[in-house]
Each structure stands twice: as structure tokens, then as C-alpha cells.
């Protein structure tokens, strides 16, 4: 897997509307900028934990516990 999102890099929501988050985690998807909330990252981590077979770069042996 080549992708990496640095959770140490946080941007403040400058024009915050009522009920919106105070900060975002920025990244590039291809060449397009994207912003994720902490909640969206938590959902993605849970999804990855439920579906380890879908994570690129894991070998057959990884799933057998080697």
C-alpha cells in the first residue's frame, strides 16, 4: 500500500458553521485535495479492521498468522 494520511497534520476550520467540526485532516486523493473529520477516520479504521482481507499488501501468510 502506497497511501498515507498524516494525522499529525491538522487544519483548523476557519469559517466554521454551527455544529461543524473545529478541525480537519487534509490529504490528496490523486491530485485533488480532500478534508476528513476525526469521525470519518474512525469509521474508516473500523471498516479496515472488519475487512483485513481487502487491505492491499497483505500476503496470504499474514492471514494465517505468520
C-alpha positions as CSV (number, residue, x, y, z in Angstrom):
1,X,0.0,0.0,0.0
2,X,1.4,3.4,-1.0
3,X,-1.2,5.7,0.5
4,X,-0.6,7.6,3.8
5,X,-2.6,10.2,5.6
6,X,-0.6,12.1,8.3
7,X,-2.9,12.5,11.3
8,X,-0.4,14.9,12.8
9,X,-1.3,17.4,10.1
10,X,-4.5,19.2,11.2
11,X,-6.1,22.3,9.7
12,X,-8.5,24.5,11.6
13,X,-12.0,25.1,10.2
14,X,-11.7,28.8,9.7
15,X,-15.3,29.6,8.6
16,X,-17.0,27.2,10.9
17,X,-20.8,26.9,10.8
18,X,-22.8,25.9,13.8
19,X,-22.4,22.1,14.5
20,X,-19.5,21.6,12.2
21,X,-16.1,20.2,13.3
22,X,-13.4,22.5,14.5
23,X,-10.6,20.8,12.6
24,X,-9.9,18.6,9.6
25,X,-7.2,16.1,8.4
26,X,-6.1,17.1,4.9
27,X,-4.8,14.8,2.2
28,X,-4.7,14.5,-1.6
29,X,-6.8,11.9,-3.5
30,X,-4.9,11.8,-6.7
31,X,-4.3,15.5,-7.4
32,X,-7.5,16.7,-5.6
33,X,-7.4,18.0,-2.1
34,X,-9.7,16.3,0.5
35,X,-10.6,17.0,4.1
36,X,-11.6,14.3,6.6
37,X,-13.1,14.7,10.1
38,X,-11.9,12.6,13.1
39,X,-15.2,10.7,12.9
40,X,-14.7,9.8,9.3
41,X,-11.2,8.5,10.1
42,X,-12.6,6.4,13.0
43,X,-15.2,4.8,10.7
44,X,-12.6,4.0,8.1
45,X,-10.3,2.4,10.7
46,X,-13.2,0.2,11.9
47,X,-14.0,-0.8,8.3
48,X,-10.4,-1.8,7.8
49,X,-10.4,-3.9,11.0
50,X,-13.6,-5.7,9.9
51,X,-12.2,-6.4,6.4
52,X,-8.5,-7.1,6.7
53,X,-8.6,-9.2,3.5
54,X,-9.3,-6.1,1.5
55,X,-6.1,-4.2,2.6
56,X,-3.5,-4.2,-0.2
57,X,-0.1,-5.5,0.5
58,X,-1.1,-8.2,3.0
59,X,0.2,-11.7,2.0
60,X,-1.6,-15.0,2.2
61,X,0.7,-15.8,5.1
62,X,-0.4,-12.7,7.1
63,X,-3.9,-14.1,7.3
64,X,-2.6,-17.4,8.6
65,X,-0.9,-15.7,11.4
66,X,2.7,-15.9,10.1
